[in-house]
Amino acid sequence: MKIEWKKAVGLAAAVAMLVPMAACGANGGDSNASGESKPSQTQSANLTVWGPSEDSEWLKDMEEAFGKAHPEYKVTWKNSVVAEGDAAKTVKTDPTAAADVYMFANDQLGDLLNQNAIAPVNDVVSQQVKEQNSQTMVDSVTGTDGKIYGVPYTSNTYFMYYNKDKFSANDAKSLDTMLEKGKVAYPLQNSWYIPAFYLGAGMTMFGSKGTDAKAGIDFGPNADAVSEALVKLVANPNFSNDDGTLGLAGLKNGTLDAYFSGSWDAENVQKALGDKYGAATVPTFKAGGKDYQMKALAGSKAIGMNPNTKAPEVASAFAAFLGSTEAQKKHWEMRQIIPSDKALTNLEGMSTSPYVQAQLDTIAKTSVAQPTISAMSAWWTPAETFGKALVSKQVNDGNVKQKTADFMASVKKDVANKQ
């Protein structure tokens, strides 16, 4: 399908004009004595670009489109295969020799900043990021200094898959209703999933934007009520803990009617359920007699620029171009990568893919940006330990308040050690 590139061309041109990199060797035009502009010279640049192997074709198409949009740049491209999840690890070997532009998973932002391997975007690109994305997505690439690092192009979170023969769309809004009507699995021992309950009831992680290390992890006033609700959840005969293999298998063999996962499972869920395939954002749950909305941790995949690049103007323009509306549209058409761009919610094929709306709804309404600061590492082990104790019923009605207090103390101690 042919793409109309006017919006992307205009934005990238603006980026190139406003990047504050004049001292780095850009060959812009100037004026003669009569005030007439001289033609701009062509700027040559060598750009190394990293991305996953699955995006090789998309990247080549975008590089070709960028070249047509920017005849003022003569770019020699070098592409290498580095998955988004491996960007920080690969950069670490030598940041000065790493790619000029690379795709990365946002949970690596802290490491990339520590390695001086990612540059903040300029004001024009910052405005692009804010206009295109939800606040959760903006927060996902915001550093502790308040600056934006990278251009998001897709979101990463989890939501709920369910059997439509068992649950209506209205049923799927409430976990308690679902447990009355069918079998539900959730990975309580997984420290990426378990915070959805505590976050829904008021817990905050490192302040409102997840960047304030001094704020720590504040469980809020409802931690005991949430833990008590989770003890009841484990005891419910219609609940199963998902160890990472149970959910999809259960949908296939009919022993489960719903489980929680992400877009990576969509194809297999569709094969398992066929016309019964449904998906929705995370539901509400009851704790202490009140209804709370679960809040999933969410992140993004984004385009970053190496501050050590020898062609900062061109690299910045290309990073913005890769995250542009039209580039995200092409990404969906080629690989069904769900755009982070809020304007791209009704592309061809989206309406017939239940997981797409579920992910978009989760990002927009029922998610919290996963903190990327190093202190976040203090959460994972204590949360996993507590989740496993819930599943094994070592946490029970008789000791839940004390165990919750111990859990909170452990997290607080680990956070303090990271500061």
KAHU-V871284 format. One line per field, one symbol per residue. phi: phi as a letter, one per 40 degrees, with the letter a starting at -180 (. if undefined). psi: psi as a letter, one per 20 degrees, with the letter a starting at -180 (. if undefined). A space follows every 10 residues. Layout:
phi = ???
psi = ???
//
This chain:
phi = .cbcbdcccc ccccdccbcc bdcchcbccb bcccgccccc ccccabbcbb acdcbdcdcc cccccccccb ccbbbccbbb cacdcbdccc ddcadcbcdc bacaccccdd cccccfbabc cccccdcdcc ccbccdcccc bbcccgccbh bcbabaabab baccccbccc dccbcccccc bacbbacccc cccccdcccc chcbbfgcbg bbcccgbbcg cbdccccccc ccccccccbb ccchbcdccc cccgcbbaab abcccdcccc ccbfcccbaa ccccacaggb cbcdbccbba babbbccccc bcccccccdc ccccdccccc ccccbfcccc cccbbbcdgc ccbdcccccc ccccbbbbcc dbcccccccc cdcccccccc ccgccadcbd ccccccdccc cdccccccc
psi = pqpojgghgg ghggghhipm khijjqmrra qahijqpqqq qppqqppppp rqhijggggg ghgghghhhm iipopoqopq ooqhijgghh hhhnhijrqh pqpqpiijgg ghghjljpqq qahghghggh hhqrhghghi kprijiqpor oqiqroarbp qroihhprhh hiiphhggih iappqpmhio ihhhihgghh jiqqolahjj jnhhhaooia ijgghgghhh ghghipijqq pojiigfghh hgjjiqiqrp aahiigghgg hhhcijoqqr rqarqppkjq pqpqoqqqar prpqppijqi mhgggghhgh ghjrghhhgh gghhjkopqi phimikrpig hjnhhghggg ggghhlrppp qiqhihiigg ghggggghhg hikhpahhjh gghggggghg ggghghhi.
//
